[in-house]
Amino acid sequence: MQRRELEKIKKYIFKRLILLIPVLLGVTFITFGLMYLSPSDPAEMMLTAQGIPVNSEVLAEMQSRMGLDKPFILQYGTWLGKFLHGDLGNSLVNNEPVADMLMRALPTTLRLTLYSCFLTMVLAIPLGILSAVYRNRVTDYIIRVCTFVGVSVPGFFLALLLMYFFSIRLKWLPVLGGDSFAGMFLPTVTLSAAMTCKYIRQIRAAVLEELDKGYVKGARARGVREPVILFLNVLKNSMLTIVTLIAMSVGSLLGGTAVVERIYSLQGLGNVVMTAISGRDYPVVQGFVVWMALIFVFVNLAADILYRVIDPRIRLQEAERKGHRK
């Protein structure tokens, strides 16, 4: 049975990977097209960054060297071929390979993402369960009010507030972020605060839905202890929601840490792309967007696979659908 299920999962992964090919091609095409339609001339920007006087002859030569004088579809085909070999082009500002820039910045963003996801789940899961168990009581009201306030506070304002109290007034933590635990603490808290408040409410709703089901009432009638029902049954059946939240967190944080990295001067992906946008460094922006699309796609694929592994009801529903078709 296990071998048969493993074969089904392998076929499912292969099928999903095949279906992802047109999605990724569409993302690359749209991204390249938007960069192509931008008003700035990449050749002119590169010459300006290198301090070379721009005239029509020099500009035409640079455009020919960069392949900008070719039709759009040929430019896209050339870029896609290089992309499939790991070449994302060079920065227009410093002529550095875009792939090297992104790979150098990735560890900082990845570390910040993992820390933030871990802190979010450590806080959101127990508080969400606590709020559901004590629904419509004082504990529930306090947690819900705190989550409402936490979701309402803008991230940049919370970052400045934390920086003021813990770095400037109390002098416990450094003002600027870094790779150390102390340097990562404030950025992690800033990113996880809003997510924690939002996920507490979603976990509360999922746990409440499970608590109202018949199997919980049956377990209570048989005298099963409440902690056993809560942690061995209710929490297990709520894992789909938790897996979904983790997948959403990883995907959004890997592409959405720009403001926090900018405030705390962390040299991550967000800071790199913000600098590229302000400098109109289109190859860096293009490489970042495509890379984030790849990460989102594979994170969602991993979440779908975990759904099938964690919850056998998904496999049962698929079998029932196939039976109805027959």
Residue, then its C-alpha position, 0 to 999 in steps of 0.5 A: m500500500q505504501r509503495r502504491e501511494l509513493e508511486k501515486i505521489k511520484k506521478y502527481i509530482f511529475k504531472r505538476l512539474i509538466l503543468l508548471i512549464p507553461v506557467l513559468l514560460g508565461v512569467t518569463f515572457i511577461t517579465f521580459g516584455l515589461m522590461y522591453l517596453s520600459p522607456s529607458d534604453p539599457a545600452e544608454m544606461m550602461l554607457t552612462a554608468q561606465g562614464i562613456p560619453v553617449n552619441s549616436e554611433v557609440l549608442a548604436e554600437m552598444q545596442s548591437r553588442m547587447g542585441l537590442d537591435k534585434p526583434f523582440i522575439l529574438q531578444y526573448g529567445t536569446w535571453l530565455g536560452k541564457f536563463l535556462h543555462g543559469d545566465l541572468g545577464n549583467s547589471l547595467v550599473n556595475n556590469e556584475p552578473v545578476a545571478d552572482m548578485l542574487m546568490r550573494a544576497l540570498p543567504t541573508t533573506l533566507r535566514l530572515t525568512l526562516y527565523s520569521c516563519f519559526l517565530t510566527m508558528v511558535l506564537a501563532i499555533p498555541l495562541g490560535i488554539l488558546s483563543a479557540v478553546y476559550r472562545n468568547r471568554v476574556t482570554d479570547y477577547i484579549i488575544r483577538v484585540c491584540t491581533f487586530v492591533g497587530v494587523s493594523v500597525p504598518g510594518f515600517f512604523l513597527a520597525l522604527l518603534l522597535m528600533y527606537f526603544f530597543s536600540i536607541r533608548l535601551k541600547w540592548l540591540p544594534v540599530l542596524g541589522g546583521d548576520s548575528f542573532a542580535g542583528m537579526f532579532l528586530p527584523t525578525v520580530t518586525l516581519s513576524a508580528a503582522m503574520t502572527c496576528k493574521y495567522i492566529r485568527q486563521i488557526r483559531a477559525a480552523v480549530l473552532e471548525e474542528l471542535d464543532k465536528g461530531y468526532v470531538k463530541g463523540a470523544r468527549a462522550r467516551g471520556v477522552r481527556e481534552p488535551v488528547i482530543l486537542f493535540l492528537n485529533v484537532l491539531k492533526n486535522s488542522m495541519l492543512t491550514i498550518v501547512t498552507l500558512i507556512a507555504m504562504s509565509v515562505g513565499s511572501l517573505l522571500g519576495g517581500t522583505a524589501v522594506v524591512e531590509r531597507i530599514y535595518s540595512l540588511q544586504g538581502l534580496g529585498n535591498v538589492v531589488m530596491t536599489a535596482i528599481s531606484g537605479r532602473d537596473y532592469p536585468v536585476v529586477q527581471g532576474f529577481v521577478v523570475w526567481m521569485a516566481l520559481i520559488f513561489v511555484f516550487v513552494n506551492l508544489a511542496a505544500d500540495i505534496l504535503y497535503r497528500v501526505i498529511d491528510p488521507r482525506i484528500r486521497l479519498q476525495e480524489a478516489e471518489r471523484k474518479g469513481h463518480r466519473k466511471 
